[in-house]
Amino acid sequence: MFARKKLQPCKEFACAIQDCLRKNDFQEEECTEQILKLAKCCVELHKNGLKSDCCPKDEIIVQIKENMNPS
């Protein structure tokens, strides 16, 4: 039997960050757009009760969400 391939929501955004970092000598500030896209994807997953190996722990996602929508 073949193992079912696990779906990886947000993986494309995580890969885009890695590509950007490699192209920009690992200067994070050059990859802000890609980092924000991954953060938004992870926040949306979290809102829907879903998870991805490409996203940080729930506590960090909550912090990201708070920083994205300050009261």
All heavy atoms as TSV, in Angstrom:
chain	resi	resn	atom	element	x	y	z
A	1	MET	N	N	0.838	-1.175	0.000
A	1	MET	CA	C	0.000	0.000	0.000
A	1	MET	C	C	0.886	1.243	0.000
A	1	MET	O	O	1.881	1.293	0.690
A	1	MET	CB	C	-0.858	0.053	1.257
A	1	MET	CG	C	-2.051	-0.844	1.320
A	1	MET	SD	S	-3.405	-0.329	0.415
A	1	MET	CE	C	-4.623	0.385	1.175
A	2	PHE	N	N	0.463	2.213	-0.738
A	2	PHE	CA	C	1.169	3.483	-0.758
A	2	PHE	C	C	0.587	4.398	0.314
A	2	PHE	O	O	-0.625	4.448	0.492
A	2	PHE	CB	C	1.027	4.170	-2.125
A	2	PHE	CG	C	1.751	3.434	-3.207
A	2	PHE	CD1	C	1.070	2.622	-4.083
A	2	PHE	CD2	C	3.121	3.562	-3.338
A	2	PHE	CE1	C	1.733	1.934	-5.080
A	2	PHE	CE2	C	3.793	2.880	-4.327
A	2	PHE	CZ	C	3.108	2.066	-5.206
A	3	ALA	N	N	1.461	5.095	1.005
A	3	ALA	CA	C	0.984	6.067	1.993
A	3	ALA	C	C	0.359	7.245	1.256
A	3	ALA	O	O	0.858	7.663	0.209
A	3	ALA	CB	C	2.138	6.544	2.857
A	4	ARG	N	N	-0.726	7.734	1.792
A	4	ARG	CA	C	-1.370	8.902	1.171
A	4	ARG	C	C	-0.485	10.116	1.377
A	4	ARG	O	O	0.054	10.324	2.447
A	4	ARG	CB	C	-2.738	9.146	1.795
A	4	ARG	CG	C	-3.716	8.056	1.429
A	4	ARG	CD	C	-5.044	8.293	2.052
A	4	ARG	NE	N	-5.618	9.511	1.506
A	4	ARG	CZ	C	-6.731	10.060	1.944
A	4	ARG	NH1	N	-7.376	9.517	2.948
A	4	ARG	NH2	N	-7.208	11.154	1.403
A	5	LYS	N	N	-0.356	10.887	0.352
A	5	LYS	CA	C	0.445	12.100	0.441
A	5	LYS	C	C	-0.270	13.100	1.341
A	5	LYS	O	O	-1.438	13.388	1.159
A	5	LYS	CB	C	0.657	12.705	-0.949
A	5	LYS	CG	C	1.601	13.858	-0.953
A	5	LYS	CD	C	1.843	14.341	-2.360
A	5	LYS	CE	C	2.802	15.504	-2.328
A	5	LYS	NZ	N	3.047	16.004	-3.661
A	6	LYS	N	N	0.449	13.606	2.317
A	6	LYS	CA	C	-0.109	14.551	3.263
A	6	LYS	C	C	-0.214	15.928	2.598
A	6	LYS	O	O	0.733	16.403	1.985
A	6	LYS	CB	C	0.827	14.626	4.472
A	6	LYS	CG	C	0.292	15.323	5.658
A	6	LYS	CD	C	1.306	15.174	6.780
A	6	LYS	CE	C	0.868	15.913	8.010
A	6	LYS	NZ	N	1.867	15.806	9.063
A	7	LEU	N	N	-1.368	16.545	2.723
A	7	LEU	CA	C	-1.541	17.886	2.186
A	7	LEU	C	C	-0.755	18.874	3.039
A	7	LEU	O	O	-0.712	18.748	4.250
A	7	LEU	CB	C	-3.014	18.269	2.176
A	7	LEU	CG	C	-3.904	17.490	1.227
A	7	LEU	CD1	C	-5.344	17.957	1.359
A	7	LEU	CD2	C	-3.443	17.659	-0.206
A	8	GLN	N	N	-0.148	19.826	2.395
A	8	GLN	CA	C	0.649	20.815	3.104
A	8	GLN	C	C	0.163	22.228	2.794
A	8	GLN	O	O	0.760	22.932	1.980
A	8	GLN	CB	C	2.129	20.669	2.710
A	8	GLN	CG	C	2.788	19.428	3.208
A	8	GLN	CD	C	2.879	19.396	4.725
A	8	GLN	OE1	O	3.072	20.411	5.370
A	8	GLN	NE2	N	2.723	18.234	5.287
A	9	PRO	N	N	-0.929	22.636	3.446
A	9	PRO	CA	C	-1.371	24.006	3.225
A	9	PRO	C	C	-0.245	24.972	3.588
A	9	PRO	O	O	0.509	24.724	4.518
A	9	PRO	CB	C	-2.555	24.176	4.183
A	9	PRO	CG	C	-2.963	22.808	4.572
A	9	PRO	CD	C	-1.754	21.945	4.425
A	10	CYS	N	N	-0.127	26.023	2.851
A	10	CYS	CA	C	0.860	27.091	3.064
A	10	CYS	C	C	2.277	26.719	2.638
A	10	CYS	O	O	3.187	27.543	2.727
A	10	CYS	CB	C	0.869	27.581	4.512
A	10	CYS	SG	S	-0.737	28.153	5.119
A	11	LYS	N	N	2.481	25.502	2.154
A	11	LYS	CA	C	3.834	25.079	1.774
A	11	LYS	C	C	4.426	25.978	0.695
A	11	LYS	O	O	5.614	26.308	0.737
A	11	LYS	CB	C	3.830	23.631	1.301
A	11	LYS	CG	C	5.213	23.122	0.951
A	11	LYS	CD	C	5.195	21.667	0.539
A	11	LYS	CE	C	6.596	21.201	0.204
A	11	LYS	NZ	N	6.606	19.784	-0.144
A	12	GLU	N	N	3.606	26.389	-0.272
A	12	GLU	CA	C	4.130	27.226	-1.349
A	12	GLU	C	C	4.712	28.529	-0.809
A	12	GLU	O	O	5.707	29.034	-1.314
A	12	GLU	CB	C	3.051	27.523	-2.388
A	12	GLU	CG	C	1.922	28.398	-1.874
A	12	GLU	CD	C	0.854	28.676	-2.912
A	12	GLU	OE1	O	1.116	29.463	-3.840
A	12	GLU	OE2	O	-0.238	28.099	-2.777
A	13	PHE	N	N	4.122	29.063	0.275
A	13	PHE	CA	C	4.610	30.303	0.857
A	13	PHE	C	C	5.910	30.065	1.635
A	13	PHE	O	O	6.818	30.891	1.602
A	13	PHE	CB	C	3.544	30.933	1.749
A	13	PHE	CG	C	2.262	31.200	1.003
A	13	PHE	CD1	C	1.123	30.481	1.277
A	13	PHE	CD2	C	2.214	32.161	0.003
A	13	PHE	CE1	C	-0.057	30.717	0.591
A	13	PHE	CE2	C	1.039	32.400	-0.703
A	13	PHE	CZ	C	-0.097	31.672	-0.408
A	14	ALA	N	N	5.984	28.944	2.323
A	14	ALA	CA	C	7.213	28.602	3.049
A	14	ALA	C	C	8.368	28.387	2.068
A	14	ALA	O	O	9.493	28.849	2.300
A	14	ALA	CB	C	6.992	27.350	3.898
A	15	CYS	N	N	8.085	27.730	0.960
A	15	CYS	CA	C	9.117	27.516	-0.067
A	15	CYS	C	C	9.545	28.832	-0.698
A	15	CYS	O	O	10.733	29.030	-0.983
A	15	CYS	CB	C	8.612	26.550	-1.132
A	15	CYS	SG	S	8.415	24.862	-0.539
A	16	ALA	N	N	8.585	29.746	-0.883
A	16	ALA	CA	C	8.908	31.056	-1.456
A	16	ALA	C	C	9.849	31.826	-0.535
A	16	ALA	O	O	10.759	32.532	-1.009
A	16	ALA	CB	C	7.638	31.850	-1.717
A	17	ILE	N	N	9.666	31.685	0.778
A	17	ILE	CA	C	10.568	32.341	1.729
A	17	ILE	C	C	11.975	31.775	1.582
A	17	ILE	O	O	12.953	32.532	1.521
A	17	ILE	CB	C	10.070	32.155	3.180
A	17	ILE	CG1	C	8.778	32.929	3.391
A	17	ILE	CG2	C	11.140	32.608	4.181
A	17	ILE	CD1	C	8.084	32.622	4.715
A	18	GLN	N	N	12.080	30.465	1.520
A	18	GLN	CA	C	13.410	29.845	1.383
A	18	GLN	C	C	14.100	30.283	0.097
A	18	GLN	O	O	15.286	30.609	0.097
A	18	GLN	CB	C	13.296	28.316	1.438
A	18	GLN	CG	C	12.874	27.789	2.774
A	18	GLN	CD	C	13.854	28.153	3.873
A	18	GLN	OE1	O	15.055	28.089	3.704
A	18	GLN	NE2	N	13.319	28.556	5.013
A	19	ASP	N	N	13.348	30.307	-0.994
A	19	ASP	CA	C	13.919	30.754	-2.271
A	19	ASP	C	C	14.394	32.197	-2.176
A	19	ASP	O	O	15.493	32.534	-2.633
A	19	ASP	CB	C	12.895	30.634	-3.404
A	19	ASP	CG	C	12.584	29.199	-3.765
A	19	ASP	OD1	O	13.378	28.292	-3.413
A	19	ASP	OD2	O	11.537	28.965	-4.402
A	20	CYS	N	N	13.567	33.046	-1.586
A	20	CYS	CA	C	13.905	34.457	-1.453
A	20	CYS	C	C	15.155	34.633	-0.595
A	20	CYS	O	O	16.051	35.408	-0.941
A	20	CYS	CB	C	12.725	35.216	-0.852
A	20	CYS	SG	S	13.039	36.973	-0.640
A	21	LEU	N	N	15.211	33.938	0.517
A	21	LEU	CA	C	16.382	34.048	1.393
A	21	LEU	C	C	17.659	33.623	0.682
A	21	LEU	O	O	18.695	34.292	0.790
A	21	LEU	CB	C	16.173	33.218	2.666
A	21	LEU	CG	C	15.140	33.762	3.652
A	21	LEU	CD1	C	14.854	32.734	4.734
A	21	LEU	CD2	C	15.616	35.076	4.264
A	22	ARG	N	N	17.594	32.532	-0.068
A	22	ARG	CA	C	18.775	32.076	-0.814
A	22	ARG	C	C	19.219	33.116	-1.845
A	22	ARG	O	O	20.402	33.395	-1.997
A	22	ARG	CB	C	18.493	30.742	-1.506
A	22	ARG	CG	C	18.721	29.543	-0.616
A	22	ARG	CD	C	18.717	28.243	-1.404
A	22	ARG	NE	N	17.403	27.913	-1.951
A	22	ARG	CZ	C	16.437	27.295	-1.289
A	22	ARG	NH1	N	16.615	26.928	-0.049
A	22	ARG	NH2	N	15.293	27.029	-1.868
A	23	LYS	N	N	18.241	33.693	-2.550
A	23	LYS	CA	C	18.560	34.674	-3.592
A	23	LYS	C	C	19.101	35.981	-3.019
A	23	LYS	O	O	19.757	36.735	-3.734
A	23	LYS	CB	C	17.310	34.980	-4.433
A	23	LYS	CG	C	16.888	33.837	-5.306
A	23	LYS	CD	C	15.589	34.178	-6.030
A	23	LYS	CE	C	15.073	32.966	-6.783
A	23	LYS	NZ	N	13.735	33.201	-7.341
A	24	ASN	N	N	18.781	36.254	-1.752
A	24	ASN	CA	C	19.146	37.535	-1.138
A	24	ASN	C	C	20.136	37.379	0.017
A	24	ASN	O	O	20.115	38.164	0.970
A	24	ASN	CB	C	17.877	38.254	-0.665
A	24	ASN	CG	C	17.037	38.716	-1.824
A	24	ASN	OD1	O	17.406	39.637	-2.538
A	24	ASN	ND2	N	15.905	38.052	-2.035
A	25	ASP	N	N	21.015	36.389	-0.096
A	25	ASP	CA	C	22.043	36.165	0.923
A	25	ASP	C	C	21.487	36.146	2.344
A	25	ASP	O	O	22.085	36.681	3.270
A	25	ASP	CB	C	23.157	37.211	0.807
A	25	ASP	CG	C	23.927	37.085	-0.491
A	25	ASP	OD1	O	24.168	35.938	-0.926
A	25	ASP	OD2	O	24.260	38.132	-1.080
A	26	PHE	N	N	20.315	35.553	2.491
A	26	PHE	CA	C	19.671	35.340	3.791
A	26	PHE	C	C	19.405	36.637	4.549
A	26	PHE	O	O	19.446	36.676	5.770
A	26	PHE	CB	C	20.470	34.332	4.620
A	26	PHE	CG	C	20.438	32.973	3.974
A	26	PHE	CD1	C	21.413	32.601	3.050
A	26	PHE	CD2	C	19.417	32.085	4.245
A	26	PHE	CE1	C	21.354	31.373	2.419
A	26	PHE	CE2	C	19.365	30.849	3.622
A	26	PHE	CZ	C	20.335	30.499	2.708
A	27	GLN	N	N	19.089	37.689	3.798
A	27	GLN	CA	C	18.700	38.972	4.389
A	27	GLN	C	C	17.172	38.979	4.523
A	27	GLN	O	O	16.463	39.187	3.545
A	27	GLN	CB	C	19.166	40.137	3.509
A	27	GLN	CG	C	20.663	40.196	3.310
A	27	GLN	CD	C	21.412	40.380	4.611
A	27	GLN	OE1	O	21.080	41.240	5.402
A	27	GLN	NE2	N	22.419	39.551	4.827
A	28	GLU	N	N	16.691	38.770	5.756
A	28	GLU	CA	C	15.248	38.668	6.002
A	28	GLU	C	C	14.458	39.855	5.491
A	28	GLU	O	O	13.353	39.700	4.976
A	28	GLU	CB	C	14.982	38.543	7.504
A	28	GLU	CG	C	14.704	37.147	7.952
A	28	GLU	CD	C	14.357	37.092	9.419
A	28	GLU	OE1	O	13.335	37.679	9.828
A	28	GLU	OE2	O	15.115	36.441	10.148
A	29	GLU	N	N	15.012	41.041	5.642
A	29	GLU	CA	C	14.280	42.251	5.242
A	29	GLU	C	C	13.959	42.275	3.752
A	29	GLU	O	O	13.051	42.984	3.319
A	29	GLU	CB	C	15.029	43.528	5.665
A	29	GLU	CG	C	16.396	43.688	5.061
A	29	GLU	CD	C	17.521	42.983	5.820
A	29	GLU	OE1	O	17.270	42.313	6.837
A	29	GLU	OE2	O	18.667	43.085	5.368
A	30	GLU	N	N	14.675	41.499	2.960
A	30	GLU	CA	C	14.411	41.414	1.522
A	30	GLU	C	C	13.238	40.485	1.202
A	30	GLU	O	O	12.786	40.438	0.064
A	30	GLU	CB	C	15.661	40.921	0.786
A	30	GLU	CG	C	16.858	41.843	0.913
A	30	GLU	CD	C	16.641	43.191	0.254
A	30	GLU	OE1	O	15.956	43.250	-0.795
A	30	GLU	OE2	O	17.147	44.189	0.798
A	31	CYS	N	N	12.762	39.762	2.206
A	31	CYS	CA	C	11.738	38.743	1.970
A	31	CYS	C	C	10.458	39.004	2.765
A	31	CYS	O	O	9.660	38.094	3.004
A	31	CYS	CB	C	12.309	37.372	2.315
A	31	CYS	SG	S	13.796	36.974	1.378
A	32	THR	N	N	10.238	40.237	3.146
A	32	THR	CA	C	9.087	40.603	3.962
A	32	THR	C	C	7.771	40.193	3.303
A	32	THR	O	O	6.871	39.667	3.975
A	32	THR	CB	C	9.082	42.124	4.242
A	32	THR	OG1	O	10.329	42.458	4.860
A	32	THR	CG2	C	7.948	42.522	5.137
A	33	GLU	N	N	7.651	40.416	2.019
A	33	GLU	CA	C	6.410	40.079	1.316
A	33	GLU	C	C	6.095	38.590	1.436
A	33	GLU	O	O	4.958	38.195	1.726
A	33	GLU	CB	C	6.520	40.479	-0.153
A	33	GLU	CG	C	5.262	40.213	-0.952
A	33	GLU	CD	C	5.407	40.622	-2.415
A	33	GLU	OE1	O	6.165	41.557	-2.710
A	33	GLU	OE2	O	4.747	39.983	-3.249
A	34	GLN	N	N	7.101	37.746	1.230
A	34	GLN	CA	C	6.897	36.298	1.309
A	34	GLN	C	C	6.562	35.868	2.741
A	34	GLN	O	O	5.723	34.990	2.957
A	34	GLN	CB	C	8.147	35.552	0.812
A	34	GLN	CG	C	8.386	35.676	-0.659
A	34	GLN	CD	C	9.093	36.972	-1.061
A	34	GLN	OE1	O	9.379	37.840	-0.260
A	34	GLN	NE2	N	9.376	37.099	-2.352
A	35	ILE	N	N	7.213	36.492	3.715
A	35	ILE	CA	C	6.957	36.163	5.120
A	35	ILE	C	C	5.524	36.532	5.495
A	35	ILE	O	O	4.824	35.762	6.157
A	35	ILE	CB	C	7.984	36.870	6.032
A	35	ILE	CG1	C	9.388	36.276	5.782
A	35	ILE	CG2	C	7.596	36.741	7.501
A	35	ILE	CD1	C	10.534	37.065	6.379
A	36	LEU	N	N	5.062	37.689	5.042
A	36	LEU	CA	C	3.687	38.108	5.330
A	36	LEU	C	C	2.665	37.181	4.682
A	36	LEU	O	O	1.616	36.889	5.276
A	36	LEU	CB	C	3.462	39.548	4.873
A	36	LEU	CG	C	4.135	40.613	5.732
A	36	LEU	CD1	C	3.978	41.988	5.092
A	36	LEU	CD2	C	3.569	40.602	7.142
A	37	LYS	N	N	2.956	36.711	3.482
A	37	LYS	CA	C	2.029	35.788	2.813
A	37	LYS	C	C	1.897	34.483	3.598
A	37	LYS	O	O	0.797	33.950	3.749
A	37	LYS	CB	C	2.482	35.508	1.379
A	37	LYS	CG	C	2.222	36.662	0.445
A	37	LYS	CD	C	2.679	36.338	-0.964
A	37	LYS	CE	C	2.416	37.509	-1.904
A	37	LYS	NZ	N	2.855	37.218	-3.273
A	38	LEU	N	N	3.020	33.975	4.103
A	38	LEU	CA	C	2.961	32.759	4.920
A	38	LEU	C	C	2.181	33.031	6.203
A	38	LEU	O	O	1.332	32.230	6.600
A	38	LEU	CB	C	4.357	32.240	5.265
A	38	LEU	CG	C	4.386	31.025	6.199
A	38	LEU	CD1	C	3.702	29.818	5.564
A	38	LEU	CD2	C	5.811	30.692	6.599
A	39	ALA	N	N	2.437	34.163	6.838
A	39	ALA	CA	C	1.734	34.502	8.074
A	39	ALA	C	C	0.229	34.562	7.833
A	39	ALA	O	O	-0.557	34.014	8.620
A	39	ALA	CB	C	2.247	35.834	8.614
A	40	LYS	N	N	-0.192	35.223	6.754
A	40	LYS	CA	C	-1.627	35.323	6.442
A	40	LYS	C	C	-2.232	33.949	6.203
A	40	LYS	O	O	-3.343	33.657	6.649
A	40	LYS	CB	C	-1.847	36.219	5.228
A	40	LYS	CG	C	-1.621	37.678	5.532
A	40	LYS	CD	C	-1.794	38.520	4.284
A	40	LYS	CE	C	-1.492	39.983	4.578
A	40	LYS	NZ	N	-1.619	40.830	3.381
A	41	CYS	N	N	-1.521	33.095	5.488
A	41	CYS	CA	C	-2.005	31.738	5.224
A	41	CYS	C	C	-2.181	30.976	6.537
A	41	CYS	O	O	-3.213	30.335	6.756
A	41	CYS	CB	C	-1.025	31.005	4.294
A	41	CYS	SG	S	-1.551	29.336	3.869
A	42	CYS	N	N	-1.199	31.077	7.413
A	42	CYS	CA	C	-1.262	30.355	8.693
A	42	CYS	C	C	-2.384	30.880	9.574
A	42	CYS	O	O	-3.074	30.098	10.232
A	42	CYS	CB	C	0.085	30.460	9.407
A	42	CYS	SG	S	1.412	29.561	8.558
A	43	VAL	N	N	-2.588	32.190	9.571
A	43	VAL	CA	C	-3.682	32.770	10.354
A	43	VAL	C	C	-5.028	32.258	9.828
A	43	VAL	O	O	-5.908	31.884	10.612
A	43	VAL	CB	C	-3.616	34.319	10.322
A	43	VAL	CG1	C	-4.909	34.935	10.833
A	43	VAL	CG2	C	-2.428	34.810	11.139
A	44	GLU	N	N	-5.196	32.215	8.521
A	44	GLU	CA	C	-6.449	31.720	7.939
A	44	GLU	C	C	-6.678	30.250	8.303
A	44	GLU	O	O	-7.803	29.862	8.634
A	44	GLU	CB	C	-6.453	31.899	6.417
A	44	GLU	CG	C	-6.714	33.313	5.986
A	44	GLU	CD	C	-8.050	33.852	6.487
A	44	GLU	OE1	O	-9.083	33.166	6.347
A	44	GLU	OE2	O	-8.047	34.964	7.039
A	45	LEU	N	N	-5.636	29.453	8.230
A	45	LEU	CA	C	-5.774	28.042	8.615
A	45	LEU	C	C	-6.215	27.939	10.067
A	45	LEU	O	O	-7.115	27.172	10.408
A	45	LEU	CB	C	-4.447	27.301	8.448
A	45	LEU	CG	C	-4.068	26.813	7.068
A	45	LEU	CD1	C	-2.729	26.103	7.124
A	45	LEU	CD2	C	-5.103	25.883	6.503
A	46	HIS	N	N	-5.545	28.700	10.918
A	46	HIS	CA	C	-5.829	28.672	12.352
A	46	HIS	C	C	-7.281	29.054	12.632
A	46	HIS	O	O	-7.943	28.430	13.464
A	46	HIS	CB	C	-4.860	29.611	13.077
A	46	HIS	CG	C	-4.924	29.508	14.558
A	46	HIS	ND1	N	-5.630	30.399	15.314
A	46	HIS	CD2	C	-4.378	28.614	15.412
A	46	HIS	CE1	C	-5.518	30.063	16.598
A	46	HIS	NE2	N	-4.762	28.986	16.676
A	47	LYS	N	N	-7.784	30.074	11.913
A	47	LYS	CA	C	-9.183	30.504	12.077
A	47	LYS	C	C	-10.142	29.361	11.775
A	47	LYS	O	O	-11.220	29.274	12.350
A	47	LYS	CB	C	-9.506	31.655	11.116
A	47	LYS	CG	C	-9.022	32.989	11.542
A	47	LYS	CD	C	-9.484	34.009	10.511
A	47	LYS	CE	C	-8.823	35.343	10.675
A	47	LYS	NZ	N	-9.232	36.282	9.613
A	48	ASN	N	N	-9.755	28.507	10.842
A	48	ASN	CA	C	-10.613	27.393	10.416
A	48	ASN	C	C	-10.304	26.095	11.146
A	48	ASN	O	O	-10.778	25.033	10.756
A	48	ASN	CB	C	-10.486	27.206	8.903
A	48	ASN	CG	C	-11.068	28.374	8.148
A	48	ASN	OD1	O	-12.226	28.727	8.335
A	48	ASN	ND2	N	-10.261	29.001	7.316
A	49	GLY	N	N	-9.471	26.179	12.191
A	49	GLY	CA	C	-9.159	24.998	12.993
A	49	GLY	C	C	-8.238	24.017	12.302
A	49	GLY	O	O	-8.191	22.850	12.684
A	50	LEU	N	N	-7.503	24.480	11.289
A	50	LEU	CA	C	-6.601	23.608	10.543
A	50	LEU	C	C	-5.147	23.930	10.881
A	50	LEU	O	O	-4.844	24.981	11.440
A	50	LEU	CB	C	-6.840	23.778	9.046
A	50	LEU	CG	C	-8.263	23.483	8.577
A	50	LEU	CD1	C	-8.423	23.875	7.117
A	50	LEU	CD2	C	-8.603	22.025	8.787
A	51	LYS	N	N	-4.253	23.025	10.527
A	51	LYS	CA	C	-2.826	23.203	10.796
A	51	LYS	C	C	-2.019	22.782	9.586
A	51	LYS	O	O	-2.493	22.054	8.721
A	51	LYS	CB	C	-2.397	22.362	11.997
A	51	LYS	CG	C	-3.054	22.778	13.281
A	51	LYS	CD	C	-2.518	21.978	14.435
A	51	LYS	CE	C	-3.199	22.459	15.701
A	51	LYS	NZ	N	-2.429	22.172	16.880
A	52	SER	N	N	-0.784	23.247	9.571
A	52	SER	CA	C	0.158	22.854	8.530
A	52	SER	C	C	1.530	22.748	9.171
A	52	SER	O	O	1.872	23.532	10.068
A	52	SER	CB	C	0.195	23.911	7.420
A	52	SER	OG	O	1.248	23.641	6.522
A	53	ASP	N	N	2.323	21.794	8.711
A	53	ASP	CA	C	3.698	21.673	9.195
A	53	ASP	C	C	4.520	22.899	8.841
A	53	ASP	O	O	5.571	23.136	9.417
A	53	ASP	CB	C	4.379	20.437	8.591
A	53	ASP	CG	C	3.789	19.140	9.113
A	53	ASP	OD1	O	3.139	19.155	10.179
A	53	ASP	OD2	O	3.972	18.106	8.454
A	54	CYS	N	N	4.033	23.685	7.899
A	54	CYS	CA	C	4.747	24.878	7.442
A	54	CYS	C	C	4.486	26.095	8.333
A	54	CYS	O	O	5.121	27.131	8.155
A	54	CYS	CB	C	4.337	25.211	6.010
A	54	CYS	SG	S	4.708	23.886	4.864
A	55	CYS	N	N	3.571	25.969	9.277
A	55	CYS	CA	C	3.202	27.092	10.145
A	55	CYS	C	C	3.783	26.902	11.543
A	55	CYS	O	O	3.995	25.777	11.986
A	55	CYS	CB	C	1.679	27.187	10.239
A	55	CYS	SG	S	0.901	27.609	8.669
A	56	PRO	N	N	3.988	28.029	12.245
A	56	PRO	CA	C	4.489	27.936	13.618
A	56	PRO	C	C	3.416	27.420	14.572
A	56	PRO	O	O	2.266	27.206	14.183
A	56	PRO	CB	C	4.877	29.380	13.948
A	56	PRO	CG	C	4.046	30.220	13.045
A	56	PRO	CD	C	3.831	29.404	11.804
A	57	LYS	N	N	3.796	27.276	15.832
A	57	LYS	CA	C	2.862	26.831	16.873
A	57	LYS	C	C	1.680	27.780	16.980
A	57	LYS	O	O	1.788	28.957	16.656
A	57	LYS	CB	C	3.570	26.790	18.234
A	57	LYS	CG	C	4.658	25.777	18.350
A	57	LYS	CD	C	5.250	25.865	19.744
A	57	LYS	CE	C	6.427	24.934	19.897
A	57	LYS	NZ	N	7.010	25.044	21.241
A	58	ASP	N	N	0.580	27.267	17.501
A	58	ASP	CA	C	-0.644	28.058	17.642
A	58	ASP	C	C	-0.411	29.366	18.393
A	58	ASP	O	O	-0.947	30.401	18.020
A	58	ASP	CB	C	-1.732	27.255	18.363
A	58	ASP	CG	C	-2.287	26.132	17.508
A	58	ASP	OD1	O	-2.021	26.117	16.285
A	58	ASP	OD2	O	-3.003	25.267	18.057
A	59	GLU	N	N	0.395	29.330	19.464
A	59	GLU	CA	C	0.629	30.531	20.267
A	59	GLU	C	C	1.266	31.639	19.422
A	59	GLU	O	O	0.955	32.813	19.572
A	59	GLU	CB	C	1.551	30.232	21.455
A	59	GLU	CG	C	1.030	29.180	22.415
A	59	GLU	CD	C	1.350	27.754	21.962
A	59	GLU	OE1	O	2.384	27.493	21.337
A	59	GLU	OE2	O	0.510	26.882	22.250
A	60	ILE	N	N	2.141	31.256	18.537
A	60	ILE	CA	C	2.818	32.232	17.686
A	60	ILE	C	C	1.847	32.765	16.637
A	60	ILE	O	O	1.853	33.956	16.326
A	60	ILE	CB	C	4.085	31.619	17.059
A	60	ILE	CG1	C	5.073	31.313	18.181
A	60	ILE	CG2	C	4.685	32.560	16.017
A	60	ILE	CD1	C	6.327	30.620	17.768
A	61	ILE	N	N	0.991	31.901	16.117
A	61	ILE	CA	C	-0.006	32.344	15.140
A	61	ILE	C	C	-0.937	33.376	15.784
A	61	ILE	O	O	-1.281	34.378	15.161
A	61	ILE	CB	C	-0.799	31.158	14.566
A	61	ILE	CG1	C	0.125	30.270	13.733
A	61	ILE	CG2	C	-1.968	31.656	13.710
A	61	ILE	CD1	C	-0.497	28.989	13.257
A	62	VAL	N	N	-1.315	33.144	17.033
A	62	VAL	CA	C	-2.168	34.104	17.742
A	62	VAL	C	C	-1.450	35.451	17.853
A	62	VAL	O	O	-2.050	36.505	17.624
A	62	VAL	CB	C	-2.575	33.562	19.139
A	62	VAL	CG1	C	-3.237	34.638	19.983
A	62	VAL	CG2	C	-3.491	32.356	18.983
A	63	GLN	N	N	-0.160	35.434	18.161
A	63	GLN	CA	C	0.616	36.680	18.245
A	63	GLN	C	C	0.683	37.370	16.887
A	63	GLN	O	O	0.544	38.592	16.798
A	63	GLN	CB	C	2.028	36.402	18.752
A	63	GLN	CG	C	2.084	36.021	20.201
A	63	GLN	CD	C	3.497	35.639	20.640
A	63	GLN	OE1	O	4.410	35.526	19.830
A	63	GLN	NE2	N	3.658	35.424	21.925
A	64	ILE	N	N	0.888	36.601	15.837
A	64	ILE	CA	C	0.941	37.170	14.486
A	64	ILE	C	C	-0.393	37.828	14.163
A	64	ILE	O	O	-0.442	38.948	13.666
A	64	ILE	CB	C	1.273	36.078	13.440
A	64	ILE	CG1	C	2.708	35.593	13.613
A	64	ILE	CG2	C	1.048	36.604	12.019
A	64	ILE	CD1	C	3.032	34.338	12.817
A	65	LYS	N	N	-1.486	37.121	14.471
A	65	LYS	CA	C	-2.826	37.648	14.184
A	65	LYS	C	C	-3.054	38.950	14.945
A	65	LYS	O	O	-3.582	39.907	14.382
A	65	LYS	CB	C	-3.877	36.602	14.561
A	65	LYS	CG	C	-5.275	36.975	14.152
A	65	LYS	CD	C	-6.242	35.807	14.213
A	65	LYS	CE	C	-6.386	35.197	15.558
A	65	LYS	NZ	N	-7.478	34.227	15.645
A	66	GLU	N	N	-2.641	39.000	16.212
A	66	GLU	CA	C	-2.789	40.226	17.001
A	66	GLU	C	C	-1.981	41.371	16.414
A	66	GLU	O	O	-2.432	42.511	16.375
A	66	GLU	CB	C	-2.374	39.962	18.449
A	66	GLU	CG	C	-3.372	39.100	19.196
A	66	GLU	CD	C	-2.869	38.655	20.548
A	66	GLU	OE1	O	-1.710	38.961	20.935
A	66	GLU	OE2	O	-3.640	37.959	21.254
A	67	ASN	N	N	-0.782	41.085	15.918
A	67	ASN	CA	C	0.064	42.109	15.318
A	67	ASN	C	C	-0.487	42.582	13.974
A	67	ASN	O	O	-0.282	43.730	13.588
A	67	ASN	CB	C	1.488	41.620	15.143
A	67	ASN	CG	C	2.213	41.467	16.471
A	67	ASN	OD1	O	1.878	42.136	17.440
A	67	ASN	ND2	N	3.192	40.599	16.513
A	68	MET	N	N	-1.185	41.702	13.266
A	68	MET	CA	C	-1.751	42.064	11.978
A	68	MET	C	C	-3.000	42.910	12.154
A	68	MET	O	O	-3.324	43.725	11.291
A	68	MET	CB	C	-2.083	40.803	11.160
A	68	MET	CG	C	-0.860	40.062	10.686
A	68	MET	SD	S	-1.265	38.468	9.929
A	68	MET	CE	C	-1.880	38.993	8.351
A	69	ASN	N	N	-3.733	42.707	13.252
A	69	ASN	CA	C	-4.994	43.421	13.510
A	69	ASN	C	C	-4.948	44.080	14.880
A	69	ASN	O	O	-5.696	43.685	15.786
A	69	ASN	CB	C	-6.183	42.444	13.452
A	69	ASN	CG	C	-6.296	41.776	12.106
A	69	ASN	OD1	O	-6.247	42.453	11.095
A	69	ASN	ND2	N	-6.450	40.475	12.094
A	70	PRO	N	N	-4.084	45.064	15.071
A	70	PRO	CA	C	-4.020	45.679	16.404
A	70	PRO	C	C	-5.336	46.390	16.736
A	70	PRO	O	O	-5.979	46.964	15.872
A	70	PRO	CB	C	-2.878	46.687	16.283
A	70	PRO	CG	C	-2.646	46.883	14.842
A	70	PRO	CD	C	-3.209	45.686	14.117
A	71	SER	N	N	-5.722	46.297	17.993
A	71	SER	CA	C	-7.000	46.903	18.433
A	71	SER	C	C	-6.852	48.393	18.636
A	71	SER	O	O	-5.903	48.897	19.044
A	71	SER	CB	C	-7.454	46.275	19.738
A	71	SER	OG	O	-7.499	44.895	19.633
